[in-house]
Amino acid sequence: MTRTITVIPGDGIGPEVTDATLTVLRAAGADLEYDIQQAGLVALQEQRNPLPRATLESAERNRVILKGPLTTPSGSGFRSINVELRKTFDLYANVRPVRTLVPGGRYEDIDLVLIRENTEGLYVGVEHYIGMQGDSRAAAESVMIITRYGAERISRYAFEYARSRGRKKVTLAHKANILKYTQGLFLDVAHEVAKDYPDIEWEDRIIDATAMQLVLDPYRFDVLVMENMFGDILSDLMAGLVGGLGFAPAGNIGADAAMFEAVHGSAPDIAGKGIANPTALLLAACMLLEHVEQAETAVRIRDAIDTVIQEGTHRTVDMGGNATTQEYTDALVRALGAA
Ligand SMILES: NC(=O)c1ccc[n+]([C@@H]2O[C@H](COP(=O)([O-])OP(=O)(O)OC[C@H]3O[C@@H](n4cnc5c(N)ncnc54)[C@H](O)[C@@H]3O)[C@@H](O)[C@H]2O)c1
């Protein structure tokens, strides 16, 4: 049955990479219909609301979202719409796979998955200024919240993910040596959950040492699970292991809704130039296809991406080539036709 999904092209390079992604999905014969909606800066400018009601209603109806990057002003301005969407639909697991696509990079054959807790930690948005002696911004405070419920469901998600995909090992990266309450609770709960998965190798590591080991010897890891902000930072580091943000997709998964996106942002420095690499959003679309049980189409698209990148004549600028987004997309469509 044809599945309708909500598509949010987003800001900056968002519309360019979304166009490319929809072109490839159509060429691959994905059995999807697209309900296009606005969010972010473009929605603020055109509808005076960065998260319009129509967008929320579409997402509530369809329960599956493909989202381009959204610009979030730093410091002042509206709060992150990405965080808002994750909270609204309780998308508690942020799944970020990284895989080597461009040969000749720093490492060959990287195949790792980071699972980031997506609703708690330091990103709950509980923060304020503390005034002192006439200075209303003398200090500022942000609260990290970890619940037993949140730590348990993300740990269990990581083990279930590993088991269902034939992966061998789960690593919890934490800072329980310093943050003994919040990170200590996460660590204790994960240890309890690990007992239910004797078939999966399990370890815990301090987050800073994990960052160093990921750079020195990424092959020692398989599935990694961690708190929200740690996962935000380490997933970008892991994207760096496979050639950068242009190749890093993310799935935000909840019990009854899911949102798929590229890890990268709206890239204002290259927006409108027609040179953005759409691969990350395409790989996110492949995760979406698996989620709606169209895994065969996802395999065909991934094969086409591998073929075009291996051939090397239609790589985008960030891959060391000079193809435009359109030329790269056309090459993918041709590769799909030949498959
Ligand atoms: N999920 C999201 O919607 C999301 C994620 C991260 C950042 N953002 C937002 O995006 C805006 C810009 O953030 P930033 O500049 O820190 O990060 P960014 O990811 O937009 O850009 C970082 C660098 O990577 C390059 N880059 C990113 N994606 C690329 C692609 N597909 N192809 C080629 N090059 C690419 C950019 O040109 C830039 O040089 C900010 O407002 C930020 O809040 C949104």
The ligand as a MOL file (V3000), in Angstrom:
LIG
                    3D

  0  0  0     0  0            999 V3000
M  V30 BEGIN CTAB
M  V30 COUNTS 44 48 0 0 0
M  V30 BEGIN ATOM
M  V30 1 N 19.2310 18.7280 11.6940 0
M  V30 2 C 19.2640 20.0180 11.4360 0
M  V30 3 O 18.2910 20.5950 10.9410 0
M  V30 4 C 20.5300 20.7840 11.7110 0
M  V30 5 C 21.7130 20.1230 12.0740 0
M  V30 6 C 22.8710 20.8900 12.2940 0
M  V30 7 C 22.8240 22.2790 12.1550 0
M  V30 8 N 21.6410 22.8790 11.8190 0 CHG=1
M  V30 9 C 21.5610 24.3550 11.5910 0
M  V30 10 O 22.1770 24.6520 10.3350 0
M  V30 11 C 22.7300 25.9590 10.3770 0
M  V30 12 C 24.1730 25.9390 9.8650 0
M  V30 13 O 24.9740 25.1640 10.7600 0
M  V30 14 P 26.5260 24.8960 10.5910 0
M  V30 15 O 27.0800 25.8450 9.5720 0
M  V30 16 O 27.1140 24.8330 11.9330 0 CHG=-1
M  V30 17 O 26.6240 23.4090 10.0400 0
M  V30 18 P 26.3590 22.8240 8.5740 0
M  V30 19 O 26.2520 21.3510 8.7100 0
M  V30 20 O 25.2030 23.5050 7.9440 0
M  V30 21 O 27.6840 23.1890 7.7350 0
M  V30 22 C 28.9920 22.8430 8.1550 0
M  V30 23 C 29.9180 22.7730 6.9270 0
M  V30 24 O 29.6300 21.5840 6.1900 0
M  V30 25 C 29.2650 21.9040 4.8620 0
M  V30 26 N 28.1300 21.0190 4.4760 0
M  V30 27 C 27.0820 20.6820 5.2700 0
M  V30 28 N 26.2390 19.8800 4.5970 0
M  V30 29 C 26.7660 19.7330 3.3630 0
M  V30 30 C 26.3360 19.0220 2.2050 0
M  V30 31 N 25.1920 18.2900 2.1760 0
M  V30 32 N 27.0980 19.0820 1.0910 0
M  V30 33 C 28.2560 19.7840 1.0870 0
M  V30 34 N 28.7220 20.4680 2.1620 0
M  V30 35 C 27.9730 20.4440 3.2790 0
M  V30 36 C 28.8310 23.3730 4.8830 0
M  V30 37 O 28.9860 23.9740 3.6180 0
M  V30 38 C 29.7220 23.9430 5.9630 0
M  V30 39 O 30.9700 24.3070 5.4160 0
M  V30 40 C 22.5900 26.4450 11.8190 0
M  V30 41 O 21.4680 27.2940 11.8900 0
M  V30 42 C 22.3320 25.1690 12.6040 0
M  V30 43 O 21.5530 25.4020 13.7580 0
M  V30 44 C 20.5120 22.1750 11.5780 0
M  V30 END ATOM
M  V30 BEGIN BOND
M  V30 1 1 1 2
M  V30 2 2 2 3
M  V30 3 1 2 4
M  V30 4 1 4 5
M  V30 5 2 4 44
M  V30 6 2 5 6
M  V30 7 1 6 7
M  V30 8 2 7 8
M  V30 9 1 8 9
M  V30 10 1 8 44
M  V30 11 1 9 10
M  V30 12 1 9 42
M  V30 13 1 10 11
M  V30 14 1 11 12
M  V30 15 1 11 40
M  V30 16 1 12 13
M  V30 17 1 13 14
M  V30 18 2 14 15
M  V30 19 1 14 16
M  V30 20 1 14 17
M  V30 21 1 17 18
M  V30 22 2 18 19
M  V30 23 1 18 20
M  V30 24 1 18 21
M  V30 25 1 21 22
M  V30 26 1 22 23
M  V30 27 1 23 24
M  V30 28 1 23 38
M  V30 29 1 24 25
M  V30 30 1 25 26
M  V30 31 1 25 36
M  V30 32 1 26 27
M  V30 33 1 26 35
M  V30 34 2 27 28
M  V30 35 1 28 29
M  V30 36 1 29 30
M  V30 37 2 29 35
M  V30 38 1 30 31
M  V30 39 2 30 32
M  V30 40 1 32 33
M  V30 41 2 33 34
M  V30 42 1 34 35
M  V30 43 1 36 37
M  V30 44 1 36 38
M  V30 45 1 38 39
M  V30 46 1 40 41
M  V30 47 1 40 42
M  V30 48 1 42 43
M  V30 END BOND
M  V30 END CTAB
M  END
